[in-house]
């Protein structure tokens, strides 16, 4: 199985979760590509069985240029503000080979623990966008919590991310490419 993990990360927390998820898939025998949303290459999605997408929650949704600019003002690397998952999702159809089955998708986000119970999340917004484009979204959109804007991930969240990935792998075992798509 080929799994591609694409993430957007302003302070490194979402990247850390994405890499933890990728490691769990790799341990399960999946061929892995893990990349920042701004570094996705043509062909990265060729033969992809599962696409895992992660982004930080900004203003109760996926980031926008204005919220990424605000993160830069708060100390994030300006290079990370160039492209977000919201914009990349609009190009996803063009990134897939014509005539190839769409991969199944799983989505996660990171969010500050103190807003745990507030509505809205990047993962839920991404899942809606993907479903509207005809993708099968596996599992519920999942949030992983960080202690503050700049992190780090809360205790146990990276373990939970690895467990989430393992559960996805277990759910995909035995499915053919056509079943996954």
N, C-alpha and C positions, 0 to 999 in steps of 0.2 A: 504494500500500500504506500502511495506517495502522499505525504502531508505537507502542505505549505502553511506556515504561520507568518502572518503579516500583522505588524503592530505599528501604532503611532504612540510615541512616548515623549513627553516634554521634559520630565525630570528623571527618567530612567526606571520608574516603578513599573509601568506597563511593559517595558522591555524585559525587565527582570522576570515578571510573571510569564511573559511569552516564551522566554528561554527555558523556564522551568517546565512549561507545558510541552515544548519541543523535546526536551530531554526525556520526558515520560513516553512520548511517542517513539522516540529513537530506541529506548530500552525495550519497547514492545515490538521492535523490528521494522518500524516504518522508515521509509526513506524520507528525510527531513530537509526542507529548505525553510530557514527562518530569516526574515528580513524586515527592516524598517520600511514603512509604506513608501517613502521617497526613493527607495533603492530597488523596488521590484523591477525585474528585468523582463523583457519580452521572452517568452519561453518558460519562465519560472512556473507558470500554471499548467504547462503542457503535461498531460497524463496525471494531473492532480486528482486524487480520490476524495480528499478532505481538505478544505480551506478553513483555517482557524484565524479569526480576525479579532484583534484587541485594540482598545483605545481608551484614553482617559475620559472620564465624564467631565465636561466643561459646561457650566450653566445648565445642568440637567439634561444634556444631550451630547451628541458628537461635537467636537471642537469646530469652530469657525476661524477664519483668519484673525478676526478681532480677539477671540479668546486665546489663540496661540500667541498673538502679539502681547497680550496682557501677561501670559506666562513668561515671555522673554523679559518683560519689565520686572518680573519677580525673580529673575535669575536663570531661566532656562536657556539652553544653547540656541542662539538665533537660527542655526542651520536646521533645527528640528521644527521650526515654524513654517517652513516653505510649503508643505503639503500635508493635509490631514486625511484621515480615513473617509470623512464625508465626501471630499472631492474625488478621492480615488475610486470610491464605489460607483461614481457616475461613469468611470472609464472601464469598469470591470468587463462588460460585454465585449469590448474591443480587445481586451487582454486575453480572451479565450479563443482558442483555435475554432474556426468555423466548422460546424458539423460535429464537434466533439461534445459528448455529454457534459453537462455542468457538474462540478464537484458538489458534494454535500458541504454544508457550512456549519461551523459552530462559532459563537461569538461570546466575547467577554469584555468587561471593562474594569478599570480601577476607579475607585472613588474614595474620597476622604471619609473616614469612619464617622466623623461627627454629623454627616448628612445621610447616614445609612438609611434612615426612614423617610427621607424626602422622595417625592416622585421623580421620575425621569432618570434615564441612564443612557450612556453611549451605546451599550450593548443592545438595549431594547430598540433604540432608533436604528442601529445598523441592521438588526434582524428584520424590522419592518421594511427597510429599503431592499434588502436581499429577497425577501418573499415577494415584493412587488416586481422584482426582476425575474421571478420564476425559480429561485433557488430553494432547495429543501434545507431548512434550518434545523439541525439536530439539537435536541435538548433545549432547555430554557436558556435565554441570555443570562449569563452569570456575572456577578460582581465580586471583585476581590478588593479588600479594603487596605488603605494606607493610613498611617497615623497622622499625617499632615500633608499639606500641599506638596511638599518636596519629599515626602516619605519618611521613613522606609515602609515597606509592606508590614502590616500588623503581624504579630506573632501567630504562626500557624497558617497564614494565608498562602505561602508558597507550597506548603504541604497540601493544602486544600486544592491548589491549582494542579499539582501533580496527580492527586486523586481524581479530579474532574477529568483530566486527560485520560487517565487509565480507564475510567468509566466509559468515555467516548470510544476508546479502542475496543473495549469489551463489547460494546453495542454494535460496532462495525464488523467484528469478526464473523466470517462466514457469509458476509454480503458480497455479491459480485459488484463490479464497477457499475453496471447498469442499475443494480439495486440501490447503491449508494447515491447515484445521481437522481 
